[in-house]
Amino acid sequence: MERKPIRQGDVLLMPIDSVPENARIAKERYTDRGLMVMDGEVTGHIHVLPETEDNFLYEGEDGNIYIRADVDTELRHDCPGQEMPDHYTFPLAAGAYVFMPQCELLAGDVRQVRD
């Protein structure tokens, strides 16, 4: 599978060469619903990777969230109590990615998108 940018709603994952050496495993993002890339604070929806021995989430010293997938995987949108998720599941090719929080312009103010 070809590595390419993945956009799922307000989540953008950009391919990178590797996770920075100083990044640490982001244990607080390992949930019973999967590896949480982004939490929808408003809706309770989350963007997750399946929790397997081949998927890892890191937090860098720069505050960025990084993904390392040792095999092809998927990015899911988990919506408890909702029959159909708001976003499709996207295949994610093995490799390293950085999560780029999306911003919106609202009444002349730039802010991070809140789901």
Backbone as JSON Lines, residues from 0, in Angstrom:
{"i":0,"aa":"M","n":[0.85,-1.18,0.0],"ca":[0.0,0.0,0.0],"c":[0.9,1.24,0.0]}
{"i":1,"aa":"E","n":[0.54,2.23,-0.77],"ca":[1.31,3.48,-0.87],"c":[1.02,4.39,0.33]}
{"i":2,"aa":"R","n":[2.1,4.96,0.91],"ca":[1.91,5.92,2.0],"c":[1.55,7.27,1.4]}
{"i":3,"aa":"K","n":[0.5,7.88,1.96],"ca":[0.06,9.18,1.49],"c":[-0.63,9.89,2.65]}
{"i":4,"aa":"P","n":[-0.82,11.21,2.54],"ca":[-1.56,11.92,3.6],"c":[-2.96,11.35,3.74]}
{"i":5,"aa":"I","n":[-3.44,11.27,4.98],"ca":[-4.79,10.77,5.27],"c":[-5.54,11.86,6.01]}
{"i":6,"aa":"R","n":[-6.71,12.19,5.5],"ca":[-7.57,13.17,6.17],"c":[-8.88,12.5,6.53]}
{"i":7,"aa":"Q","n":[-9.21,12.55,7.82],"ca":[-10.48,12.01,8.31],"c":[-11.11,13.1,9.16]}
{"i":8,"aa":"G","n":[-12.01,13.88,8.57],"ca":[-12.6,15.01,9.29],"c":[-11.54,16.0,9.7]}
{"i":9,"aa":"D","n":[-11.41,16.24,11.0],"ca":[-10.44,17.23,11.49],"c":[-9.09,16.62,11.81]}
{"i":10,"aa":"V","n":[-8.85,15.38,11.38],"ca":[-7.56,14.72,11.57],"c":[-6.83,14.66,10.24]}
{"i":11,"aa":"L","n":[-5.58,15.12,10.23],"ca":[-4.71,15.0,9.07],"c":[-3.44,14.29,9.52]}
{"i":12,"aa":"L","n":[-3.14,13.16,8.89],"ca":[-1.91,12.42,9.16],"c":[-1.0,12.56,7.96]}
{"i":13,"aa":"M","n":[0.22,13.06,8.22],"ca":[1.2,13.27,7.16],"c":[2.32,12.24,7.3]}
{"i":14,"aa":"P","n":[2.68,11.56,6.19],"ca":[3.79,10.61,6.26],"c":[5.1,11.34,6.58]}
{"i":15,"aa":"I","n":[5.94,10.71,7.4],"ca":[7.27,11.22,7.73],"c":[8.25,10.06,7.63]}
{"i":16,"aa":"D","n":[9.54,10.37,7.64],"ca":[10.55,9.31,7.52],"c":[10.56,8.39,8.74]}
{"i":17,"aa":"S","n":[10.5,9.0,9.93],"ca":[10.53,8.2,11.15],"c":[10.04,9.05,12.32]}
{"i":18,"aa":"V","n":[9.65,8.37,13.39],"ca":[9.27,9.05,14.63],"c":[10.54,9.61,15.26]}
{"i":19,"aa":"P","n":[10.51,10.85,15.77],"ca":[11.71,11.41,16.4],"c":[12.23,10.52,17.53]}
{"i":20,"aa":"E","n":[13.53,10.43,17.66],"ca":[14.15,9.58,18.69],"c":[13.75,9.99,20.1]}
{"i":21,"aa":"N","n":[13.48,11.28,20.32],"ca":[13.16,11.75,21.67],"c":[11.67,11.61,22.02]}
{"i":22,"aa":"A","n":[10.88,11.05,21.11],"ca":[9.44,10.87,21.38],"c":[9.24,9.72,22.36]}
{"i":23,"aa":"R","n":[8.22,9.86,23.2],"ca":[7.91,8.81,24.19],"c":[6.56,8.18,23.84]}
{"i":24,"aa":"I","n":[6.39,6.92,24.24],"ca":[5.11,6.26,24.05],"c":[4.04,7.05,24.8]}
{"i":25,"aa":"A","n":[2.95,7.37,24.13],"ca":[1.86,8.17,24.72],"c":[0.85,7.23,25.37]}
{"i":26,"aa":"K","n":[1.21,6.65,26.53],"ca":[0.39,5.64,27.2],"c":[-1.02,6.13,27.5]}
{"i":27,"aa":"E","n":[-1.16,7.44,27.78],"ca":[-2.48,7.98,28.12],"c":[-3.44,7.95,26.92]}
{"i":28,"aa":"R","n":[-2.93,7.7,25.74],"ca":[-3.77,7.63,24.54],"c":[-4.15,6.19,24.19]}
{"i":29,"aa":"Y","n":[-3.67,5.23,24.96],"ca":[-4.03,3.82,24.76],"c":[-5.3,3.57,25.56]}
{"i":30,"aa":"T","n":[-6.43,3.43,24.87],"ca":[-7.73,3.32,25.54],"c":[-8.37,1.98,25.22]}
{"i":31,"aa":"D","n":[-9.48,1.68,25.87],"ca":[-10.2,0.44,25.58],"c":[-10.88,0.5,24.21]}
{"i":32,"aa":"R","n":[-10.89,1.67,23.58],"ca":[-11.48,1.83,22.24],"c":[-10.42,1.81,21.14]}
{"i":33,"aa":"G","n":[-9.14,1.77,21.51],"ca":[-8.05,1.76,20.55],"c":[-7.02,2.81,20.9]}
{"i":34,"aa":"L","n":[-6.09,3.05,19.98],"ca":[-5.05,4.07,20.18],"c":[-5.62,5.4,19.7]}
{"i":35,"aa":"M","n":[-5.87,6.3,20.64],"ca":[-6.6,7.53,20.36],"c":[-5.68,8.6,19.74]}
{"i":36,"aa":"V","n":[-5.9,8.86,18.45],"ca":[-5.16,9.93,17.78],"c":[-5.72,11.28,18.19]}
{"i":37,"aa":"M","n":[-7.07,11.39,18.19],"ca":[-7.72,12.64,18.58],"c":[-9.03,12.33,19.3]}
{"i":38,"aa":"D","n":[-9.28,13.1,20.34],"ca":[-10.48,12.97,21.14],"c":[-11.45,14.08,20.77]}
{"i":39,"aa":"G","n":[-12.69,13.72,20.46],"ca":[-13.72,14.72,20.21],"c":[-14.29,15.19,21.54]}
{"i":40,"aa":"E","n":[-13.7,16.23,22.09],"ca":[-14.08,16.7,23.44],"c":[-15.56,17.04,23.52]}
{"i":41,"aa":"V","n":[-16.12,17.52,22.44],"ca":[-17.51,17.97,22.44],"c":[-18.47,16.8,22.24]}
{"i":42,"aa":"T","n":[-18.14,15.89,21.32],"ca":[-19.08,14.84,20.93],"c":[-18.81,13.48,21.57]}
{"i":43,"aa":"G","n":[-17.61,13.27,22.1],"ca":[-17.24,11.96,22.62],"c":[-16.75,11.0,21.55]}
{"i":44,"aa":"H","n":[-16.72,11.44,20.31],"ca":[-16.19,10.63,19.22],"c":[-14.67,10.68,19.28]}
{"i":45,"aa":"I","n":[-14.03,9.59,18.86],"ca":[-12.57,9.6,18.81],"c":[-12.08,9.01,17.49]}
{"i":46,"aa":"H","n":[-10.92,9.45,17.07],"ca":[-10.23,8.92,15.9],"c":[-9.17,7.97,16.45]}
{"i":47,"aa":"V","n":[-9.25,6.68,16.04],"ca":[-8.41,5.66,16.66],"c":[-7.78,4.72,15.63]}
{"i":48,"aa":"L","n":[-6.67,4.14,16.06],"ca":[-6.05,3.01,15.37],"c":[-6.38,1.77,16.2]}
{"i":49,"aa":"P","n":[-6.5,0.61,15.57],"ca":[-6.69,-0.6,16.36],"c":[-5.49,-0.81,17.29]}
{"i":50,"aa":"E","n":[-5.75,-1.27,18.51],"ca":[-4.65,-1.56,19.43],"c":[-4.13,-2.95,19.12]}
{"i":51,"aa":"T","n":[-2.98,-2.99,18.48],"ca":[-2.32,-4.26,18.14],"c":[-0.86,-4.12,18.52]}
{"i":52,"aa":"E","n":[-0.14,-5.22,18.43],"ca":[1.3,-5.18,18.74],"c":[2.09,-4.48,17.64]}
{"i":53,"aa":"D","n":[1.43,-4.08,16.56],"ca":[2.11,-3.45,15.42],"c":[1.85,-1.95,15.3]}
{"i":54,"aa":"N","n":[1.0,-1.37,16.16],"ca":[0.67,0.06,16.11],"c":[1.16,0.75,17.38]}
{"i":55,"aa":"F","n":[1.75,1.94,17.21],"ca":[2.3,2.68,18.35],"c":[1.96,4.16,18.22]}
{"i":56,"aa":"L","n":[1.64,4.8,19.33],"ca":[1.43,6.26,19.39],"c":[2.5,6.86,20.29]}
{"i":57,"aa":"Y","n":[3.06,7.97,19.84],"ca":[4.11,8.66,20.58],"c":[3.74,10.13,20.75]}
{"i":58,"aa":"E","n":[4.33,10.76,21.75],"ca":[4.27,12.21,21.88],"c":[5.69,12.72,21.86]}
{"i":59,"aa":"G","n":[5.94,13.69,20.99],"ca":[7.28,14.26,20.87],"c":[7.5,15.38,21.87]}
{"i":60,"aa":"E","n":[8.75,15.74,22.08],"ca":[9.07,16.88,22.94],"c":[8.46,18.16,22.39]}
{"i":61,"aa":"D","n":[8.18,18.16,21.09],"ca":[7.56,19.32,20.43],"c":[6.04,19.35,20.66]}
{"i":62,"aa":"G","n":[5.49,18.34,21.35],"ca":[4.05,18.29,21.62],"c":[3.25,17.59,20.52]}
{"i":63,"aa":"N","n":[3.89,17.25,19.42],"ca":[3.19,16.57,18.33],"c":[2.93,15.11,18.67]}
{"i":64,"aa":"I","n":[1.87,14.57,18.08],"ca":[1.54,13.16,18.2],"c":[2.05,12.46,16.95]}
{"i":65,"aa":"Y","n":[2.75,11.34,17.16],"ca":[3.33,10.55,16.07],"c":[2.77,9.14,16.1]}
{"i":66,"aa":"I","n":[2.68,8.56,14.92],"ca":[2.19,7.19,14.76],"c":[3.29,6.38,14.09]}
{"i":67,"aa":"R","n":[3.45,5.16,14.58],"ca":[4.29,4.19,13.87],"c":[3.46,2.92,13.7]}
{"i":68,"aa":"A","n":[3.24,2.56,12.46],"ca":[2.51,1.34,12.13],"c":[3.5,0.41,11.45]}
{"i":69,"aa":"D","n":[3.76,-0.74,12.06],"ca":[4.73,-1.68,11.49],"c":[4.13,-2.52,10.37]}
{"i":70,"aa":"V","n":[2.81,-2.55,10.28],"ca":[2.1,-3.22,9.18],"c":[0.95,-2.32,8.76]}
{"i":71,"aa":"D","n":[0.39,-2.56,7.59],"ca":[-0.77,-1.79,7.15],"c":[-1.87,-1.9,8.2]}
{"i":72,"aa":"T","n":[-2.59,-0.8,8.44],"ca":[-3.62,-0.77,9.46],"c":[-4.76,0.13,8.98]}
{"i":73,"aa":"E","n":[-5.53,0.7,9.9],"ca":[-6.62,1.59,9.5],"c":[-6.85,2.65,10.56]}
{"i":74,"aa":"L","n":[-7.39,3.78,10.11],"ca":[-7.8,4.86,11.0],"c":[-9.33,4.84,11.04]}
{"i":75,"aa":"R","n":[-9.88,4.63,12.25],"ca":[-11.33,4.53,12.41],"c":[-11.86,5.74,13.16]}
{"i":76,"aa":"H","n":[-13.15,6.01,12.97],"ca":[-13.85,7.05,13.72],"c":[-14.84,6.32,14.6]}
{"i":77,"aa":"D","n":[-14.62,6.33,15.91],"ca":[-15.44,5.59,16.86],"c":[-16.47,6.53,17.47]}
{"i":78,"aa":"C","n":[-17.75,6.18,17.27],"ca":[-18.86,7.03,17.7],"c":[-19.82,6.22,18.55]}
{"i":79,"aa":"P","n":[-19.62,6.15,19.87],"ca":[-20.52,5.36,20.71],"c":[-21.98,5.83,20.59]}
{"i":80,"aa":"G","n":[-22.87,4.87,20.49],"ca":[-24.29,5.18,20.42],"c":[-24.76,5.68,19.07]}
{"i":81,"aa":"Q","n":[-23.89,5.7,18.09],"ca":[-24.26,6.19,16.77],"c":[-24.16,5.03,15.78]}
{"i":82,"aa":"E","n":[-25.23,4.79,15.05],"ca":[-25.26,3.66,14.13],"c":[-24.21,3.77,13.03]}
{"i":83,"aa":"M","n":[-24.09,4.95,12.44],"ca":[-23.11,5.18,11.37],"c":[-22.11,6.24,11.82]}
{"i":84,"aa":"P","n":[-20.81,5.96,11.7],"ca":[-19.83,6.98,12.07],"c":[-19.89,8.17,11.11]}
{"i":85,"aa":"D","n":[-19.39,9.32,11.58],"ca":[-19.38,10.54,10.76],"c":[-18.37,10.45,9.62]}
{"i":86,"aa":"H","n":[-17.35,9.61,9.79],"ca":[-16.27,9.52,8.8],"c":[-16.02,8.05,8.45]}
{"i":87,"aa":"Y","n":[-15.61,7.83,7.22],"ca":[-15.26,6.49,6.77],"c":[-13.97,6.03,7.46]}
{"i":88,"aa":"T","n":[-13.78,4.72,7.51],"ca":[-12.52,4.13,7.95],"c":[-11.55,4.23,6.77]}
{"i":89,"aa":"F","n":[-10.32,4.67,7.06],"ca":[-9.31,4.83,6.02],"c":[-8.18,3.83,6.22]}
{"i":90,"aa":"P","n":[-7.73,3.17,5.15],"ca":[-6.55,2.33,5.26],"c":[-5.32,3.21,5.5]}
{"i":91,"aa":"L","n":[-4.4,2.72,6.31],"ca":[-3.18,3.46,6.64],"c":[-2.01,2.53,6.37]}
{"i":92,"aa":"A","n":[-1.17,2.91,5.4],"ca":[-0.02,2.09,5.04],"c":[1.01,2.08,6.16]}
{"i":93,"aa":"A","n":[1.71,0.98,6.3],"ca":[2.76,0.87,7.31],"c":[3.75,2.02,7.14]}
{"i":94,"aa":"G","n":[4.25,2.53,8.28],"ca":[5.22,3.61,8.26],"c":[4.98,4.57,9.41]}
{"i":95,"aa":"A","n":[5.62,5.73,9.34],"ca":[5.53,6.75,10.38],"c":[4.72,7.94,9.87]}
{"i":96,"aa":"Y","n":[3.97,8.56,10.79],"ca":[3.11,9.7,10.46],"c":[3.15,10.69,11.61]}
{"i":97,"aa":"V","n":[2.87,11.95,11.29],"ca":[2.65,12.97,12.32],"c":[1.21,13.46,12.18]}
{"i":98,"aa":"F","n":[0.56,13.64,13.34],"ca":[-0.81,14.17,13.37],"c":[-0.73,15.68,13.33]}
{"i":99,"aa":"M","n":[-1.39,16.28,12.36],"ca":[-1.41,17.73,12.19],"c":[-2.79,18.24,12.59]}
{"i":100,"aa":"P","n":[-2.93,18.84,13.79],"ca":[-4.24,19.37,14.19],"c":[-4.73,20.4,13.18]}
{"i":101,"aa":"Q","n":[-6.0,20.31,12.84],"ca":[-6.57,21.22,11.86],"c":[-7.11,22.47,12.55]}
{"i":102,"aa":"C","n":[-7.02,23.6,11.86],"ca":[-7.49,24.88,12.4],"c":[-8.64,25.39,11.55]}
{"i":103,"aa":"E","n":[-9.43,26.25,12.15],"ca":[-10.53,26.88,11.43],"c":[-10.52,28.37,11.71]}
{"i":104,"aa":"L","n":[-11.05,29.12,10.79],"ca":[-11.17,30.57,10.95],"c":[-12.62,30.85,11.29]}
{"i":105,"aa":"L","n":[-12.84,31.42,12.48],"ca":[-14.19,31.7,12.94],"c":[-14.25,33.13,13.43]}
{"i":106,"aa":"A","n":[-15.02,33.96,12.74],"ca":[-15.17,35.38,13.09],"c":[-13.81,36.06,13.26]}
{"i":107,"aa":"G","n":[-12.89,35.76,12.33],"ca":[-11.59,36.4,12.34],"c":[-10.6,35.81,13.34]}
{"i":108,"aa":"D","n":[-11.0,34.76,14.05],"ca":[-10.15,34.12,15.05],"c":[-9.75,32.74,14.55]}
{"i":109,"aa":"V","n":[-8.45,32.42,14.56],"ca":[-7.98,31.1,14.16],"c":[-7.9,30.24,15.41]}
{"i":110,"aa":"R","n":[-8.5,29.03,15.33],"ca":[-8.46,28.13,16.48],"c":[-8.42,26.69,15.98]}
{"i":111,"aa":"Q","n":[-7.95,25.8,16.87],"ca":[-7.92,24.38,16.54],"c":[-9.34,23.86,16.48]}
{"i":112,"aa":"V","n":[-9.62,23.01,15.5],"ca":[-10.93,22.44,15.33],"c":[-11.26,21.56,16.53]}
{"i":113,"aa":"R","n":[-12.48,21.68,17.03],"ca":[-12.96,20.83,18.13],"c":[-14.12,20.02,17.6]}
{"i":114,"aa":"D","n":[-14.02,18.73,17.76],"ca":[-15.02,17.78,17.26],"c":[-16.14,17.62,18.26]}
